């Protein structure tokens, strides 16, 4: 509701929408996009994993080598968040808006196009990219900014 009352939305060239999407996020997004009536919009999904401190504790307690961390992180993706992103993508497609799958910044490139994504939540030095389930560290924010630039997520919508 606060957004709808904001006068700057009328002057904006591009509207960026990001929040911690819940189960009914697709319905809320559809309401918002209907209201925007074709205004250029980019919607960011939510990438969510189990608590990063719990994961690191488990990694060290179980003695999982760093070469296997990405498999462990991948097993701890929040299914509700992943499923919510898929619903959001269907809504953005319906309204002609761009959807940014924020899980992509954590994906490890694979040669197999059909393979399920594998995620890495650390820098090459093993420092975390997340503070908790969804919030980026400084290094995570740098990676996100780099992805926005390299993937041209915003420039192509101007």
N, C-alpha and C positions, 0 to 999 in steps of 0.2 A: 504493500500500500504506500509506503514512503516513496518508492520509486515513481509510482503513478503521480504523486503530488509534486515531483521534482520538475521544475521548469527547464532545467538544463537538458533533459532528455529530448526536447523538441529541437534544440540547436545542435545536438550531437551528430557527428558524421557516422559514427559507429558506436553501438552499444555493446559492452562486454558484460556478460552475465556469468557470475560464478558464486556458488554457495555450497554448503554441505548438503547435497541432495538427499532427501529422504525417500521412502517408498512411494509417496504420491508426488514426487518431484516432477514427473512427466505431466501430470495434470496441472500443477502450478505453472510449469513452463508454458504449456499450451495456452493457459489463461493470459500470461504475460505477452506471448508472441501475438496472440489475437489482438490484444490491446495495442501493441506496437504497429500493427497494420502495415507490415512490409518494411519497416525501418531496418536498415542493415544491422545485423546482430551476430555476435560470436558467443557461443555458449561453451563454457568450460565444464567438463565432467569432473567428478571427484575420484581421485585415486586414493584408496584406503587399504591399509594393511594392518595386521595385528600390531599391538604396541611395539615400537622399535626397541625400547629398552628390554622388554620381555623376550624379544627375538634374540638380541645379543646375549642376554643372560642364558637362554636356552642353547645358543650356538656354543658358548664357552663351557657351559655345564656338560653338554653332550660331546664336546670335543670335535665338533664338525669343522673340517678344514676349510679355509677361505675359498678354495676352489669349488666347494659345494654350497656356499652360502646362497647363491642365486636360486638354486633349487629349493632351499629352505624358505626363502622369502616368497617365492612363487606359490608355495603350498599354503602361505599365510595371507593371501589376498582375501579381502572381505568380499564374499560372494554378493552380498546385498548391494555393495557399492558398484561392483562390476555390472550386476544386472540393472541397476538404476541407470548407469551410463548407456547401456544398450537401449533402454526405453527412451532416454533423452535424445539419443541419435535418431530414433524413429520420428520423434516430434520435430526436431530441427530439419530433417529431410522433408517432412510434410510442409513446413513453412519456408523452405528455401534458405535457412540459416546455416552458418558454418558451425559444426560441432568439433570441439577439441577434446580428444580422448587423452586426458592427462596421464593415464597409465603409460603412454608412449615414452615419456621422459625417463622411465625406469626400465624400458625394454632393452634386452640384449639382442642385437641383430642376429638373425638366424638365416642360414642359406635355404632352409626349407620353408617355403611360403605357406604350406599347410600346417606347419607346427604351431602349437599353442605358444603364446608369448612366454618368455622367461624373464623374470625381473631381477634387477640388481639395485639394492638400496644403499650402496656405499660408493665412495670414491675408490680410485685404484689403490689408495693407501688404507682402505678399510674404514674410513670415517663415514658416519651415517649421513644420508641425504634427507632424512626425516627426523624431526624432533619427537614426534609421537605417531599416531596413526595416519595423519594426513598433512601436518604442517612441515614445511621445508626448513632445513637448516640453511645457512648462508650458501654453502656449496650446492645444496639442492636448488636454491633460488637461482644461482648462476647457471646451473644446468637447464632449468626451466626457461630462463631468458634466452639462452643459447638455442634451445629447441624452437622457441617462438621465432627467432631470427632465421635459423637455418631452414626451417620448414615453411617459412613465409606465411605463418598462420594469420597474421594481421594485415600485412601489406597488401595482399591480393584483394582485400575487401574494401579498400578505400575507394 
